[in-house]
Amino acid sequence: MQKIAFLAAIVLPLWNIPLIVRVIKRRSSKDISVYWVLGVWTCFLLMAPEGFRSPDRVWRAFNIMNLILFTAVVIVVLTYRTMDRKLDKHHTR
């Protein structure tokens, strides 16, 4: 059971990858709430120190993977949100 849980802890955060790919393919993050992304990421950051120190390797693995991949989501969403704003300003002129 421990091995299955460990595998799930590694695989679950990988579901962030399709979100990243979708934003990049569409070249827009308008449909993703910046408040949601930053709120979730802040919670992950606040949980991370405890997760990193945990003797439970499943919880530790999940925290590491989730923090890395969700940080990538934040970077992509904020990057494309900045690009969306620049395009909106350019089109309204």
N, C-alpha and C positions, 0 to 999 in steps of 0.2 A: 504494500500500500504506500509506503514511503517513496518508493521509486516512481510510482504513478503520480503522486502528488508533486514530486520534484520535477518530473517531466511537464506536468501541467503548469507549474510555476514558471518554467522557461517558455512554454508555448503560448500561454495566455497573452502576455504582452506583445507577442508577434502580430496580434490582430490590429495593432496600431499601424503596421506597414501598409495595409490596403488604404487606410485613411490618408496616409502620407502620399501614396501613389496617386490617389484620386485628386487630391489638391494640386499636385504637380501636373497631372495630365490636363486638368481643366484650367490650370493657371489662375486659380481663384480660390479663396477661402471664405468668400462672402457668406456661405451657408453654415459656417461654424462660428459659434459664439466665442468671442475672445474672452469674455467673462468666464464662460464654462472652462475653456482651455486653461486659463491662468488659475482658476479656482481649483481644478483637479490637480494641476501641477504643484500648486502651493501645498495642498494636502499631502501629495507624495513627498515633497521636500521635507515637510514637518515629520512625516512618519519614517523617513529614510534613516536617520541616525539610530533609532531603535531597531529597525530592520537589519541594519548592517552589524549591529552588536549582538543580535539574537543568536542563541545557540541552535535554533531551529534552522537547518539548512534550506528547507523549502521556503520559509518566510524570507530568509536572507536572499536567496536566488530570485524570488519574485520581486523583491524591492530593487535589486540591482538591475534586473532586466526592465522592469517597468519604468524606473527612473530614467534609464538610458533612452528607451524608445519613446516615452512620453515627452522627454526633453526634445527629441527630434520632431515630434508633432508640434510642440510649441514653436520651435524655430521655423518650421515650414509654414504654419498658420500665420505667424506674425510677419514673416517675409512676404508672403503672398498678400496679406492684408495691406501692407505698406504699398505693394505694387497695385492692388485694387484701388487704393485711394489716389495714387498718382494717375492711374488711367481715368478714374472718375473726374478728376480735376481737368485732365486734358480734354475729355469729351464734352465737358460743360462750357468750355470756352468758345 
